[in-house]
């Protein structure tokens, strides 16, 4: 394998793990965090989710989320330039799936809902209806992020296997 292909292989390997990590994080939120927040009093759920949305803005989460996004963007470029390398179709497909289904969905679906939630007064009874809507819609889009991150991880693994098989 030429040097650039070796680098792409390493990038795809670590990106596959990162996509799986992000998928696991989103799975945990969909599977039990949001369900728990939905089961408690709306005031407590709103307050907890507002705190989560502030706390998640840290170096570790943002590094993993944005680092995976950047790595997928680099793999897209690699796939277009080195289309002849075995497995690049899967690298391209997995990377695009993550970019659209995780970065895109986060930016255009989850973050706007988080911003709207930040404006709610947890103690105001009129916040209950928007909270219930938030939980349903946010969780729906989080399911999308879960599925696309885990699918991206799988597609990247297939691409890696094909790269190795042709070496």
C-alpha positions as CSV (number, residue, x, y, z in Angstrom):
1,X,0.0,0.0,0.0
2,X,1.3,3.5,-0.8
3,X,1.9,5.8,2.1
4,X,-1.3,7.9,1.5
5,X,-3.3,4.7,1.5
6,X,-1.6,3.6,4.8
7,X,-2.6,7.0,6.3
8,X,-6.1,6.6,5.0
9,X,-6.3,3.1,6.5
10,X,-5.3,4.4,9.9
11,X,-7.7,7.3,9.7
12,X,-10.5,5.0,8.7
13,X,-9.7,2.6,11.5
14,X,-9.8,5.3,14.2
15,X,-12.8,7.0,12.6
16,X,-14.7,3.7,12.6
17,X,-14.1,3.4,16.3
18,X,-15.1,7.0,16.8
19,X,-18.3,6.5,14.9
20,X,-19.1,3.5,17.1
21,X,-18.3,5.6,20.2
22,X,-20.7,8.3,19.1
23,X,-23.3,5.8,18.2
24,X,-23.0,4.3,21.6
25,X,-23.4,7.7,23.3
26,X,-26.5,8.5,21.2
27,X,-27.9,5.0,21.9
28,X,-27.6,5.5,25.6
29,X,-29.4,8.8,25.4
30,X,-32.2,7.3,23.3
31,X,-32.5,4.1,25.3
32,X,-32.5,5.4,28.9
33,X,-31.5,9.0,29.4
34,X,-34.4,10.5,27.5
35,X,-36.8,7.9,28.8
36,X,-35.8,8.7,32.4
37,X,-36.2,12.5,31.8
38,X,-39.6,11.9,30.3
39,X,-40.7,9.9,33.4
40,X,-39.8,12.5,36.0
41,X,-41.7,15.7,36.7
42,X,-41.5,18.1,33.7
43,X,-39.8,20.8,35.8
44,X,-37.1,18.4,36.8
45,X,-36.8,17.0,33.2
46,X,-36.5,20.4,31.7
47,X,-33.9,21.5,34.3
48,X,-31.9,18.3,33.9
49,X,-31.8,18.5,30.1
50,X,-30.9,22.2,30.2
51,X,-28.0,21.2,32.5
52,X,-27.0,18.4,30.2
53,X,-27.0,20.7,27.2
54,X,-24.6,23.0,29.0
55,X,-22.4,20.3,30.3
56,X,-22.0,18.5,27.0
57,X,-20.2,21.5,25.6
58,X,-16.8,20.3,26.9
59,X,-13.4,19.5,25.2
60,X,-13.8,15.8,25.4
61,X,-17.3,15.5,23.8
62,X,-16.7,18.3,21.3
63,X,-13.3,16.8,20.4
64,X,-14.8,13.4,19.7
65,X,-17.8,14.7,17.9
66,X,-16.1,17.4,15.7
67,X,-12.9,15.2,15.4
68,X,-15.0,12.4,13.9
69,X,-16.7,14.9,11.6
70,X,-13.4,16.2,10.4
71,X,-12.0,12.7,9.9
72,X,-15.1,11.7,7.9
73,X,-14.6,14.8,5.7
74,X,-11.0,13.8,5.1
75,X,-12.1,10.3,4.2
76,X,-14.6,11.7,1.7
77,X,-11.8,13.6,0.0
78,X,-9.5,10.6,0.0
79,X,-12.3,8.4,-1.5
80,X,-12.8,10.9,-4.4
81,X,-9.1,11.2,-5.1
82,X,-8.3,7.5,-4.7
83,X,-11.5,5.9,-6.0
84,X,-9.5,3.0,-7.5
85,X,-8.4,1.8,-4.1
86,X,-10.5,-1.2,-3.0
87,X,-13.0,-0.3,-0.2
88,X,-13.2,3.4,-1.0
89,X,-16.9,3.1,-1.8
90,X,-17.6,2.0,1.7
91,X,-15.3,4.7,3.2
92,X,-17.2,7.3,1.2
93,X,-20.6,5.9,2.0
94,X,-19.9,5.6,5.8
95,X,-18.3,9.0,6.0
96,X,-21.1,10.7,4.2
97,X,-23.6,8.9,6.3
98,X,-21.9,10.2,9.5
99,X,-21.6,13.7,8.1
100,X,-25.3,13.9,7.1
101,X,-26.8,11.7,9.8
102,X,-24.8,13.0,12.8
103,X,-23.3,16.4,12.1
104,X,-26.2,17.5,9.8
105,X,-28.9,16.2,12.1
106,X,-27.2,17.6,15.2
107,X,-26.8,21.0,13.6
108,X,-30.2,21.3,11.9
109,X,-32.5,19.2,14.2
110,X,-31.1,18.7,17.7
111,X,-29.3,22.0,18.4
112,X,-32.3,24.2,17.4
113,X,-34.4,22.1,19.8
114,X,-31.8,22.5,22.5
115,X,-31.7,26.3,21.9
116,X,-35.5,26.5,22.3
117,X,-35.4,24.3,25.4
118,X,-32.8,26.7,26.9
119,X,-35.4,29.5,26.8
120,X,-38.0,27.6,28.7
121,X,-38.7,28.4,32.3
122,X,-38.9,25.0,34.1
123,X,-41.2,26.4,36.8
124,X,-43.8,27.8,34.3
125,X,-46.7,25.4,33.8
126,X,-46.9,26.5,30.2
127,X,-43.5,24.9,29.6
128,X,-44.9,21.4,30.0
129,X,-46.4,21.1,26.5
130,X,-43.2,22.3,24.8
131,X,-41.2,20.0,27.0
132,X,-43.3,16.9,26.0
133,X,-42.9,17.9,22.3
134,X,-39.2,18.4,22.8
135,X,-38.7,14.9,24.2
136,X,-40.5,13.2,21.4
137,X,-38.9,15.2,18.5
138,X,-35.4,15.3,20.0
139,X,-35.4,11.6,20.7
140,X,-36.6,10.8,17.2
141,X,-33.7,12.7,15.7
142,X,-31.3,11.1,18.2
143,X,-32.5,7.7,17.0
144,X,-31.4,8.8,13.5
145,X,-28.0,9.9,14.9
146,X,-27.7,6.5,16.7
147,X,-28.4,4.5,13.5
148,X,-26.3,6.5,11.2
149,X,-23.3,6.6,13.5
150,X,-23.4,2.8,14.0
151,X,-24.0,2.2,10.3
152,X,-21.1,4.5,9.4
153,X,-18.9,2.5,11.7
154,X,-19.9,-0.7,10.1
155,X,-19.4,0.6,6.5
156,X,-16.0,2.0,7.5
157,X,-15.1,-1.5,8.8
158,X,-16.1,-3.1,5.6
159,X,-14.0,-0.6,3.7
160,X,-11.0,-1.4,5.9
161,X,-11.5,-5.1,5.4
162,X,-11.6,-4.6,1.6
163,X,-8.5,-2.4,1.7
164,X,-6.6,-5.2,3.6
165,X,-8.0,-7.9,1.4
166,X,-6.6,-6.2,-1.7
167,X,-3.2,-5.5,-0.2
